[in-house]
Amino acid sequence: MMTVKLMRCRLDQNEGLWDNQTAKECPFFNMPAKKNKSDKPLEGKALIKEVCRRIRVARSYWDAHNNRACRGEREKAIKLYETLDKMQREQVPQVLRVWLRYRSEKYFGKSGK
């Protein structure tokens, strides 16, 4: 029953028969609004979390042999990492710091400076 209703909704939408009545009958097409991105720069724990996330993403690209994507993510991570002060840098796990600075420099060269 649900698949028939879904197919009918899609046909109505494709044929231009989409109106408010059809939208009420087909709740699957009511998507939530996208989140707005903030323009202010990250600070504190959010910045540290983003640095760690970027390094992990770069490492996953590295493991998948996707060097171009890895290089881009690594450069973004280094730019963010260089904005951290000494105390914040110590909060980044050592495994991630080592990969960012030494292991990947062997293949990609020094970047950021």
Long-range contacts (C-beta under 8 A, 24 or more apart in sequence): 42-80, 47-80, 47-83, 47-84, 47-88, 48-84, 48-88, 48-91, 48-92, 50-80, 51-77, 51-80, 51-81, 51-84, 51-92, 52-92, 52-93, 52-96, 54-80, 55-81, 55-92, 55-96, 55-99, 55-100, 56-96, 58-100, 58-104, 59-96, 59-99, 62-104, 67-107, 70-104, 70-108, 71-108, 74-100, 74-104, 74-108, 74-111, 75-111, 75-112, 78-111, 78-112, 79-112, 82-112
